[in-house]
Amino acid sequence: MQYHSTRDNSISVSSAQAIKQGLSTEGGLFVPESFPEVSLDEIGSLAAKSYQDRADFVLKRFLTDFSNEDLRNCISAAYTKEKFGTEAIAPVYKINDSTYFLELWHGPTCAFKDMALQILPHFLTTSMRMTNENEEIIILVATSGDTGKAALEGFRDVNGTRIIVFYPDNGVSEIQKLQMVTQRGDNVSVAAVKGNFDDAQNGVKKIFTDNDYKKLLDRNGFKLSSANSINWGRLVPQIVYYFSAYADLLAAKEIELGDEINVVVPTGNFGNILASYYAKKMGLPIKKFICASNENNVLTDFIKTGVYDKNRRFHTTISPSMDILISSNLERFIYDISGCNDEIVTDLMTKLASDGIYTVPDDIKAKIEELFDAGCCDDKETMATIKKTFNADGYLMDTHTAVAKCVYDKYVERTGDMTKTVIASTASPFKFNQSVLIALEDYNAVAGKNEFELLAMLEEKSGMRVPVSLAELKERTPIFDTVVEKEQMKNTVSDFLKVE
Ligand SMILES: *Cc1c(COP(=O)(O)O)cnc(C)c1O
């Protein structure tokens, strides 16, 4: 299996090369040249298999240049019961005969980014070896909270890698900060940057584009890389859990082999929902993809009108991981739905960069409408959904998952479609404890409480256990107390790597 670029499909590279490189040289994203088809019988056989075997089933069809042994090693290093707290890795939770939650947050940082970031470091080091690179990989991350911690946990103590995470001094929640500054591992470093997320992000970008600095690192045996969400190595592991959910529904006799299901995905960068679309292309019986957004509803409008327009107010919401106006993985979808037309993609992405707006041709719009539905909701509706679902079904959701549930409820009301539906549940409610508690009670209930008091309150209220990785933060001593000026970020990297 070779990989093409969405902006130039004469480019053809192996999966190891695509993963090592991240982005294609002309700015396009790597996509598989075709989608391996699997039969219903093969899908049926997954019902009796473990998550690791299901992962092997999907991944080996895309990473065809990886040896069986290498792939097995990546999978078994990433998806362990020890890290995910459950044999199932991504369990499905039923609330009624048509609604199921696919819980993607049992990993070490309690959010779904773990599903990809636990395995990406292993893909990356394997790809380096396969392409005869001996340099040590240095991962630089600027984070607004979740990705930084998930990357730290994924890369921690992975041989041949080191990771440095920069977070905005006053731009992350108390619990996110604690998660990062207490990070363990021999190859990790964390620093606060004086400024906001953009300052941290710009600082990292500057280091990435500093060619003299790159040469200096190169002489010392280091190669800079990012754990960016557009890397193929982050997308491909996400296809697995849609097969796994279907297999779980088969095993529990909730569906018959061949039955179609709907999926609902709380969407930001369009990575997660794209993975479900790719699963359908491989043969997984999915009827509708329901794309759920918060008030940053650029995708809702796009799916309904064919016009992508990022020129709009940015909203800061209680589902911050979906506060996005440019969904980078949409480029891969447009490439596919346009029949792999790299010219259309290049044209639209150029318009997006220059004018912030583009319109897809009518035939593409019609295809999107056939497969996708979309909706959005504001913070008030999100909170009301958390409360309603907890009271009616005894199921507690975080704010992102609640956006999906809210949009799904509206979809059912509008269409009457009672097809069995899997809702992607993307974070533990404990990770967004304050908003969840306000939803269940009110503002007064949380006033003046610290993070650990909130966790304890939520535990009592919900009857669920606080995830161990959050509970133990209380006992951990901070290791990283560096605060740097944004101009000093390069020095921080040099100090960590001991280069000058
Ligand atoms: C990243 C994230 C999302 C959005 O996923 P995309 O793949 O970017 O669409 C949703 N929920 C949570 C909790 C996330 O961390």
The ligand as an SDF file (V2000), in Angstrom:
LIG
                    3D

 15 15  0  0  0  0  0  0  0  0999 V2000
   -9.7290   16.1940   20.1050 C   0  0  0  0  0  0  0  0  0  0  0  0
  -11.0540   15.9740   20.7480 C   0  0  0  0  0  0  0  0  0  0  0  0
  -12.2590   16.0010   20.0010 C   0  0  0  0  0  0  0  0  0  0  0  0
  -12.3090   16.3040   18.5170 C   0  0  0  0  0  0  0  0  0  0  0  0
  -11.8220   15.2560   17.7280 O   0  0  0  0  0  0  0  0  0  0  0  0
  -11.3620   15.5180   16.2110 P   0  0  0  0  0  0  0  0  0  0  0  0
  -10.7350   14.2590   15.7630 O   0  0  0  0  0  0  0  0  0  0  0  0
  -10.3810   16.6670   16.2760 O   0  0  0  0  0  0  0  0  0  0  0  0
  -12.5790   15.8710   15.4300 O   0  0  0  0  0  0  0  0  0  0  0  0
  -13.4560   15.7360   20.6720 C   0  0  0  0  0  0  0  0  0  0  0  0
  -13.4700   15.5020   22.0070 N   0  0  0  0  0  0  0  0  0  0  0  0
  -12.3420   15.4790   22.7520 C   0  0  0  0  0  0  0  0  0  0  0  0
  -12.4410   15.2370   24.2180 C   0  0  0  0  0  0  0  0  0  0  0  0
  -11.0970   15.7140   22.1600 C   0  0  0  0  0  0  0  0  0  0  0  0
   -9.9880   15.6990   22.9230 O   0  0  0  0  0  0  0  0  0  0  0  0
  1  2  1  0
  2  3  1  0
  2 14  2  0
  3  4  1  0
  3 10  2  0
  4  5  1  0
  5  6  1  0
  6  7  2  0
  6  8  1  0
  6  9  1  0
 10 11  1  0
 11 12  2  0
 12 13  1  0
 12 14  1  0
 14 15  1  0
M  END
$$$$
